[in-house]
Amino acid sequence: MKVKPLYDRVVVERTASEEKTAGGIYIPDTAKEKPLEGIVRAVGEGKFNDSGARNPMSVAEGDRVLFGKFSGTEITLEGKEHLILREDEILAIIK
């Protein structure tokens, strides 16, 4: 990846949203919401604590994560939409 996030920031690639509902109804592009989950593509080195050491990151590259609807900053890398989030904006890691 051409972007290396700084401190406690993470680059996340959104996963594709569902094309149809559980009942079999197809959702048009205009009615779709952006997905709130994605795959971590790059991780920063972590924040500095009061003693000057770095705090380790809780997420790693390849983790599937959930994040808030209005979290992060959207960017386009290699023709795909990505988000740059702070680690504390990530709500959960999906196992």
N, C-alpha and C positions, 0 to 999 in steps of 0.2 A: 504494500500500500504506500502511496506517495505522501500520506499525511501521518505525522506522528503527534498525537495529542500531548499536551503539557500537563504536568501536575496530576490532578485527580480527574482528568477528563477522559472520555471514552467515545470512540467512533462506532456507531451502531448502524447497520444496514437493515432497513425495514423489511419484514417478510411480506409476501404477497397476501392480500386479503381474499376472503372466500368469494367465489364467483356466484354461488347460489346458496339459498337458505337451507335449513334442515328439511323443510317441506318440499324442496325441489324448485322453488321460484328463483329465477335468475335475477341478479341485482345489476342494474345498469351502472355504468361508470359514474354518472352524475349523482347517484344516490349513495355511492360507497363512501365510507369514512376511512381515513388513513389508519392503518393498523397500529396497535399500541404495543406490538412486540417486534423484536428484531434479534439479529445475531451480532455479537460484538466482533468488530473487525480489527480494532487497534485499541490499545490501553496505554495510558500515561504511566509515569513512574510512581505516582502517589504524592500526596501532600506532605509538607514538612510539619513535624510536630514542634512543641515548644523547646525541646532539647536539640533540635536541628537535624534529627534523623527522619527518614521518610517512613510514613505509615504505609504498610503494604495494601495493595488493591484487593478488593473482595471479588472482583470479576476478572475473567481471563478471556483471551481471544477464543472465539468459537462458542461461548456461552450464549444460550437463548435467554433474553431478558424481557421484562415488562417495564414500561415507563409511562408517565403521565401524558395526557392528551396534548398539553401545551408546553411540554418540556423540550429543552434543547434548542439548538440552532440548526436549521436545515442547510445542507450543502449538496452539491452534485459532484461525484467523483467517478470517473471512468464511465459516464453515462448513467449511473444509478444514483438514486436518492439516498443520502445518509443523514444521520443526525450526530451532532457533537453534544454530548451530555456530561454533566458533572456526575460523579459516582453517586452522590446523595439523591439525584433525580431518578435513579433506577429503583423501581419498587420491589422487584423480585427476580430471582434467577429460576428459570424453568428447567427442571431435571428430566 
